Amino acid sequence: MKHYNILVKGKVQGVYYRKTAKTVAEDMNIHGFVQNNTDGTVYIEAEGEDENLNQFLEWCKEGPERAKVSELEVKETSTKGFQSFNIKR
């Protein structure tokens, strides 16, 4: 089990990034949350098994169809024991 803090930059707000990330995370058995930041970025905390997290990171690089991801910052930190994946406002 690993935990990643993920910062997604680019055109990632107003394109259903959070909603799609929640669906993808739940399909991959990833727990944590996603939220919009005031600077136009999206912040994600994600926990799961290595293989699932790697697939989720690959999805994060692309995002939903209308997104244009320019950069992905990923930092591994200690796990927090999330039980689900939520969208934070």
Backbone as CSV, one residue per row, in Angstrom:
resi,resn,N_x,N_y,N_z,CA_x,CA_y,CA_z,C_x,C_y,C_z
1,MET,0.842,-1.185,0.000,0.000,0.000,0.000,0.886,1.247,0.000
2,LYS,0.577,2.160,-0.928,1.317,3.420,-1.019,0.344,4.581,-0.992
3,HIS,0.883,5.763,-0.717,0.095,6.995,-0.693,0.831,8.036,-1.536
4,TYR,0.121,8.654,-2.464,0.704,9.717,-3.290,-0.088,11.005,-3.136
5,ASN,0.643,12.113,-3.062,0.071,13.444,-3.212,0.332,13.840,-4.660
6,ILE,-0.720,14.192,-5.384,-0.613,14.450,-6.823,-1.144,15.842,-7.114
7,LEU,-0.355,16.650,-7.795,-0.785,17.969,-8.228,-0.860,17.956,-9.747
8,VAL,-2.032,18.264,-10.274,-2.271,18.214,-11.715,-2.398,19.644,-12.222
9,LYS,-1.562,19.989,-13.199,-1.562,21.343,-13.767,-2.019,21.306,-15.212
10,GLY,-2.559,22.413,-15.675,-3.038,22.532,-17.051,-4.494,22.954,-17.056
11,LYS,-5.190,22.621,-18.130,-6.632,22.892,-18.202,-7.336,21.696,-17.565
12,VAL,-7.507,21.784,-16.240,-8.028,20.639,-15.498,-9.236,20.991,-14.629
13,GLN,-9.697,22.220,-14.702,-10.925,22.595,-14.008,-11.985,22.922,-15.045
14,GLY,-13.232,22.579,-14.742,-14.328,22.816,-15.674,-14.393,21.793,-16.795
15,VAL,-13.694,20.671,-16.612,-13.663,19.618,-17.642,-14.027,18.253,-17.052
16,TYR,-14.652,18.262,-15.884,-15.075,17.037,-15.184,-13.900,16.182,-14.712
17,TYR,-12.757,16.829,-14.435,-11.590,16.086,-13.980,-11.882,15.389,-12.647
18,ARG,-12.435,16.134,-11.676,-12.691,15.548,-10.348,-13.687,14.391,-10.427
19,LYS,-14.785,14.612,-11.136,-15.824,13.577,-11.233,-15.276,12.313,-11.899
20,THR,-14.525,12.492,-12.975,-13.960,11.342,-13.683,-12.879,10.666,-12.840
21,ALA,-12.074,11.467,-12.137,-11.035,10.894,-11.270,-11.663,10.007,-10.199
22,LYS,-12.781,10.432,-9.645,-13.478,9.629,-8.635,-13.924,8.291,-9.218
23,THR,-14.508,8.324,-10.399,-14.976,7.097,-11.059,-13.804,6.155,-11.336
24,VAL,-12.725,6.709,-11.897,-11.543,5.904,-12.232,-10.921,5.331,-10.964
25,ALA,-10.789,6.151,-9.933,-10.192,5.694,-8.669,-11.009,4.561,-8.065
26,GLU,-12.327,4.728,-8.052,-13.170,3.675,-7.479,-13.058,2.380,-8.278
27,ASP,-12.974,2.490,-9.596,-12.812,1.302,-10.443,-11.488,0.590,-10.164
28,MET,-10.469,1.347,-9.751,-9.138,0.790,-9.508,-8.882,0.490,-8.030
29,ASN,-9.928,0.615,-7.208,-9.799,0.375,-5.764,-8.778,1.307,-5.119
30,ILE,-8.837,2.582,-5.500,-7.970,3.620,-4.943,-8.812,4.449,-3.981
31,HIS,-8.255,4.759,-2.833,-8.956,5.573,-1.838,-8.238,6.907,-1.664
32,GLY,-8.987,7.937,-1.269,-8.414,9.254,-1.042,-9.409,10.338,-1.405
33,PHE,-8.909,11.406,-2.020,-9.805,12.492,-2.423,-9.196,13.302,-3.560
34,VAL,-10.057,14.105,-4.196,-9.649,15.031,-5.247,-10.328,16.364,-4.964
35,GLN,-9.601,17.461,-5.233,-10.191,18.784,-5.021,-9.584,19.790,-5.993
36,ASN,-10.364,20.834,-6.300,-9.861,21.955,-7.083,-9.117,22.904,-6.155
37,ASN,-8.021,23.468,-6.643,-7.307,24.516,-5.925,-7.654,25.859,-6.549
38,THR,-7.508,26.925,-5.780,-7.864,28.256,-6.273,-6.953,28.723,-7.414
39,ASP,-5.779,28.126,-7.563,-4.855,28.524,-8.629,-5.119,27.812,-9.956
40,GLY,-6.220,27.026,-10.031,-6.581,26.346,-11.275,-6.043,24.930,-11.389
41,THR,-5.294,24.476,-10.389,-4.776,23.111,-10.396,-5.768,22.182,-9.701
42,VAL,-5.524,20.878,-9.813,-6.301,19.865,-9.108,-5.339,19.111,-8.200
43,TYR,-5.762,18.899,-6.957,-4.948,18.188,-5.964,-5.623,16.862,-5.629
44,ILE,-4.827,15.802,-5.616,-5.340,14.459,-5.329,-4.456,13.811,-4.271
45,GLU,-5.087,13.150,-3.317,-4.367,12.231,-2.444,-4.934,10.856,-2.749
46,ALA,-4.060,9.911,-3.064,-4.499,8.588,-3.514,-3.699,7.499,-2.803
47,GLU,-4.423,6.489,-2.328,-3.801,5.327,-1.687,-4.277,4.061,-2.361
48,GLY,-3.369,3.117,-2.490,-3.738,1.837,-3.065,-2.523,0.972,-3.297
49,GLU,-2.746,-0.133,-3.961,-1.667,-1.055,-4.309,-0.842,-0.457,-5.453
50,ASP,0.430,-0.829,-5.512,1.364,-0.279,-6.504,0.812,-0.280,-7.927
51,GLU,0.383,-1.438,-8.383,-0.061,-1.567,-9.770,-1.255,-0.652,-10.058
52,ASN,-2.210,-0.615,-9.132,-3.384,0.233,-9.313,-2.999,1.709,-9.308
53,LEU,-2.108,2.090,-8.392,-1.674,3.490,-8.340,-0.929,3.888,-9.610
54,ASN,-0.110,2.997,-10.124,0.609,3.303,-11.366,-0.363,3.521,-12.521
55,GLN,-1.393,2.700,-12.602,-2.409,2.879,-13.649,-3.166,4.189,-13.440
56,PHE,-3.482,4.514,-12.180,-4.181,5.763,-11.874,-3.319,6.964,-12.262
57,LEU,-2.022,6.907,-11.979,-1.120,8.002,-12.359,-1.085,8.181,-13.873
58,GLU,-1.098,7.076,-14.606,-1.136,7.172,-16.069,-2.412,7.870,-16.526
59,TRP,-3.538,7.538,-15.871,-4.792,8.221,-16.216,-4.693,9.706,-15.872
60,CYS,-4.120,10.032,-14.724,-4.005,11.435,-14.285,-3.234,12.283,-15.287
61,LYS,-2.270,11.680,-15.976,-1.482,12.418,-16.979,-2.326,12.855,-18.159
62,GLU,-3.411,12.146,-18.420,-4.310,12.462,-19.538,-5.594,13.132,-19.059
63,GLY,-6.190,12.577,-18.012,-7.448,13.088,-17.500,-8.599,12.796,-18.442
64,PRO,-9.755,13.423,-18.187,-10.904,13.217,-19.075,-10.669,13.867,-20.431
65,GLU,-11.554,13.584,-21.360,-11.379,13.989,-22.757,-11.077,15.474,-22.946
66,ARG,-11.772,16.344,-22.225,-11.619,17.793,-22.440,-10.442,18.403,-21.690
67,ALA,-9.785,17.627,-20.829,-8.645,18.139,-20.057,-7.395,18.226,-20.928
68,LYS,-6.510,19.147,-20.549,-5.193,19.256,-21.177,-4.173,19.370,-20.048
69,VAL,-3.658,18.220,-19.627,-2.703,18.178,-18.521,-1.332,18.597,-19.036
70,SER,-0.741,19.607,-18.384,0.584,20.076,-18.790,1.687,19.532,-17.890
71,GLU,1.332,19.219,-16.634,2.348,18.732,-15.695,1.680,17.960,-14.565
72,LEU,2.381,16.951,-14.085,1.912,16.146,-12.962,3.046,16.083,-11.946
73,GLU,2.794,16.570,-10.727,3.777,16.475,-9.643,3.306,15.387,-8.698
74,VAL,4.165,14.408,-8.423,3.797,13.272,-7.588,4.803,13.143,-6.453
75,LYS,4.279,13.027,-5.240,5.142,12.868,-4.064,4.593,11.722,-3.227
76,GLU,5.439,10.762,-2.902,5.011,9.652,-2.044,5.135,10.071,-0.582
77,THR,4.063,9.838,0.180,4.057,10.158,1.602,3.483,8.968,2.371
78,SER,3.373,9.111,3.677,2.864,8.005,4.490,1.358,7.836,4.297
79,THR,0.898,6.601,4.418,-0.517,6.303,4.210,-1.362,6.914,5.325
80,LYS,-2.622,7.198,4.990,-3.547,7.818,5.943,-4.753,6.937,6.243
81,GLY,-4.883,5.816,5.545,-5.971,4.892,5.837,-7.330,5.332,5.327
82,PHE,-7.370,6.001,4.185,-8.651,6.389,3.592,-9.495,5.142,3.328
83,GLN,-10.803,5.258,3.471,-11.718,4.141,3.269,-12.529,4.260,1.986
84,SER,-12.470,5.420,1.330,-13.231,5.656,0.098,-12.516,6.741,-0.695
85,PHE,-13.091,7.106,-1.838,-12.535,8.203,-2.646,-13.619,9.264,-2.782
86,ASN,-13.289,10.482,-2.386,-14.275,11.557,-2.341,-13.853,12.773,-3.150
87,ILE,-14.827,13.556,-3.532,-14.600,14.856,-4.158,-14.759,15.904,-3.071
88,LYS,-13.720,16.694,-2.852,-13.786,17.786,-1.878,-14.092,19.068,-2.628
89,ARG,-14.837,19.933,-2.011,-15.179,21.233,-2.613,-14.150,22.269,-2.277
